Amino acid sequence: MKFDPKYKPELCASKDYTRPHLAHVELDIAHKRMVATDGHALVVVPVTVEEHDASGPISKDALVAARKAVKNTNGDAWIKANGALAVYGATLDRPEARTFPPVDQVIPKDRKATISLNAKLLKDIADALGAKDGVITIGLDGDDDPIMVWGGSSKGREGEPFAVLMPCRLK
């Protein structure tokens, strides 16, 4: 498979190895994608599959190695994903295949709105609000209302610090 090296789906794979079915990125040949989840966030990254590829887990090490191999080029990273994982001449063991959750059940079919947010801006806001562990709450109330951001997990208590993202228009 080939993938754009700027994408790092392994960052959303579970770090909890007691959940081995979520600890790696899943290659889905039928849908030409890599999928990673920790049970809280789900990331889907498109890939170009090749005839020898087989669906199943891709280790974080293989993704990092493929990305390093093309670090100084503008090309795609690639991994031969079959019985083992071949990355630019090196062969890595493929993690044991386990039942990956049915991700299509959690992907919305009919998105009512599209919102683009700057991740760095959200991090700066979280830091400014003193958000514990970087956790923020985002409030969306209406089509043309500003997006409200609160530090922590509670929404808009009196006296709690907050931020407003503006201008804002939901599409």
Backbone torsions as a table, in degrees:
resi	resn	phi	psi	omega
1	MET	NA	151.0	174.9
2	LYS	-116.4	144.2	177.6
3	PHE	-147.7	155.6	178.0
4	ASP	-71.6	123.3	-175.5
5	PRO	-66.9	-12.6	178.5
6	LYS	-71.7	-20.2	179.6
7	TYR	-84.5	135.3	-178.7
8	LYS	-129.7	70.2	-176.3
9	PRO	-63.3	-22.9	-179.1
10	GLU	-62.0	-19.7	178.3
11	LEU	-68.0	-19.1	178.1
12	CYS	-103.3	1.1	175.3
13	ALA	-74.1	153.0	-178.4
14	SER	-63.6	138.6	175.4
15	LYS	-94.1	0.3	-179.7
16	ASP	-94.3	103.2	-176.0
17	TYR	-77.0	1.9	170.0
18	THR	-79.8	-6.7	174.3
19	ARG	-117.3	69.1	-171.7
20	PRO	-61.8	-23.7	179.4
21	HIS	-71.3	-15.2	178.9
22	LEU	-112.0	-1.6	-173.7
23	ALA	-80.4	-6.0	179.8
24	HIS	-130.3	169.2	175.2
25	VAL	-85.8	137.7	-179.0
26	GLU	-98.3	127.8	173.9
27	LEU	-91.3	122.7	-179.1
28	ASP	-113.1	98.7	-176.7
29	ILE	-64.9	-41.5	-176.3
30	ALA	-59.7	-36.2	-178.5
31	HIS	-104.6	4.8	178.4
32	LYS	51.5	60.8	-176.7
33	ARG	-155.9	158.7	167.3
34	MET	-107.7	141.7	-179.1
35	VAL	-131.1	135.4	175.7
36	ALA	-135.3	142.8	176.8
37	THR	-152.6	149.7	171.6
38	ASP	-112.3	8.5	-177.9
39	GLY	95.4	-13.4	178.5
40	HIS	-114.2	-35.2	179.1
41	ALA	-128.5	148.5	-179.8
42	LEU	-130.5	130.4	179.2
43	VAL	-122.4	131.8	177.0
44	VAL	-119.8	124.8	-178.4
45	VAL	-123.0	126.6	179.1
46	PRO	-70.3	146.5	177.4
47	VAL	-135.3	161.9	171.2
48	THR	-102.4	116.8	-178.2
49	VAL	-88.9	153.0	177.7
50	GLU	-118.8	164.9	-170.5
51	GLU	-60.9	-27.5	-177.6
52	HIS	-86.7	-8.6	-176.5
53	ASP	-71.8	148.8	177.3
54	ALA	-132.9	142.3	177.7
55	SER	-60.7	150.5	178.4
56	GLY	146.9	-176.3	-175.3
57	PRO	-73.5	145.6	173.8
58	ILE	-120.5	126.8	-177.7
59	SER	-73.0	154.0	176.3
60	LYS	-61.0	-37.2	-180.0
61	ASP	-60.9	-40.0	179.8
62	ALA	-66.3	-40.5	179.1
63	LEU	-65.8	-42.4	178.3
64	VAL	-64.4	-43.4	179.9
65	ALA	-63.4	-41.6	179.5
66	ALA	-65.5	-37.9	179.5
67	ARG	-68.7	-39.8	178.8
68	LYS	-64.9	-36.4	-177.0
69	ALA	-65.1	-25.9	-179.6
70	VAL	-112.6	18.8	-174.8
71	LYS	-54.5	-39.3	-176.0
72	ASN	-97.9	12.9	177.9
73	THR	-119.9	170.3	176.3
74	ASN	-102.8	12.8	-176.7
75	GLY	-86.0	177.1	176.8
76	ASP	-77.5	151.8	171.2
77	ALA	-85.7	152.8	178.2
78	TRP	-141.3	151.9	177.0
79	ILE	-139.0	129.6	172.4
80	LYS	-84.9	111.0	-172.7
81	ALA	-110.9	95.1	176.9
82	ASN	-132.9	-124.4	178.4
83	GLY	-63.6	-34.3	174.8
84	ALA	-126.7	-178.2	177.7
85	LEU	-113.3	114.4	178.8
86	ALA	-101.8	124.2	-178.1
87	VAL	-127.9	104.1	177.1
88	TYR	45.6	51.6	174.8
89	GLY	94.0	-22.6	178.2
90	ALA	-92.3	143.1	178.5
91	THR	-111.6	127.8	179.1
92	LEU	-116.0	148.3	176.4
93	ASP	-66.3	140.4	176.3
94	ARG	-89.1	132.6	178.4
95	PRO	-57.8	154.1	179.4
96	GLU	-61.4	132.5	179.6
97	ALA	-68.9	132.0	177.4
98	ARG	-132.3	169.6	-179.1
99	THR	-75.1	114.0	178.7
100	PHE	-87.7	144.1	-177.5
101	PRO	-60.6	151.9	178.2
102	PRO	-73.8	88.7	-171.3
103	VAL	-64.2	-27.9	-177.9
104	ASP	-63.9	-18.4	179.1
105	GLN	-74.1	-20.2	-178.7
106	VAL	-105.3	-6.8	178.6
107	ILE	-84.4	122.0	-178.2
108	PRO	-60.1	138.0	179.2
109	LYS	-85.3	-39.2	-175.8
110	ASP	-123.2	93.5	-179.8
111	ARG	-78.6	124.8	-178.3
112	LYS	-83.7	-26.6	-176.2
113	ALA	-142.7	153.0	173.6
114	THR	-119.9	127.3	-179.0
115	ILE	-126.0	127.7	176.0
116	SER	-109.1	123.7	180.0
117	LEU	-126.3	142.8	177.9
118	ASN	-83.8	117.0	-175.8
119	ALA	-62.2	-39.3	179.3
120	LYS	-64.5	-41.7	177.6
121	LEU	-60.8	-43.1	179.0
122	LEU	-63.7	-37.9	177.0
123	LYS	-65.4	-43.3	178.2
124	ASP	-61.0	-41.3	178.7
125	ILE	-64.8	-44.3	179.3
126	ALA	-58.9	-43.4	178.5
127	ASP	-64.7	-42.5	-179.2
128	ALA	-63.8	-33.2	-179.4
129	LEU	-86.2	-3.2	-178.5
130	GLY	66.6	32.9	-177.1
131	ALA	-63.3	125.1	-179.8
132	LYS	-63.5	125.4	179.9
133	ASP	57.2	24.2	178.3
134	GLY	72.5	13.3	-178.5
135	VAL	-84.1	127.2	176.7
136	ILE	-128.2	160.6	174.5
137	THR	-114.4	130.2	179.5
138	ILE	-109.2	127.9	-179.6
139	GLY	-108.4	126.7	176.6
140	LEU	-119.6	113.4	-174.9
141	ASP	-107.5	-31.8	-176.8
142	GLY	-158.7	176.4	-175.0
143	ASP	-61.3	-39.9	-176.6
144	ASP	-116.6	7.7	178.9
145	ASP	-75.6	151.9	176.7
146	PRO	-68.2	158.4	176.4
147	ILE	-85.9	124.9	-179.5
148	MET	-98.1	140.6	179.5
149	VAL	-128.6	128.7	177.5
150	TRP	-118.5	147.3	173.0
151	GLY	-75.0	144.1	178.4
152	GLY	81.4	-168.3	-172.8
153	SER	-103.0	-2.6	178.8
154	SER	-98.0	148.5	-173.9
155	LYS	-101.4	113.6	164.8
156	GLY	60.4	44.3	174.3
157	ARG	-74.7	149.9	178.8
158	GLU	-55.8	129.4	177.9
159	GLY	84.0	-4.2	179.1
160	GLU	-82.2	138.2	179.3
161	PRO	-63.3	147.6	179.0
162	PHE	-148.3	168.7	176.7
163	ALA	-134.2	157.7	177.2
164	VAL	-125.2	126.5	175.7
165	LEU	-94.9	121.5	-177.8
166	MET	-149.1	158.4	-7.8
167	PRO	-71.7	160.5	-175.9
168	CYS	-140.2	133.4	174.1
169	ARG	-143.6	121.7	176.2
170	LEU	-77.7	139.2	-179.9
171	LYS	-99.2	NA	NA
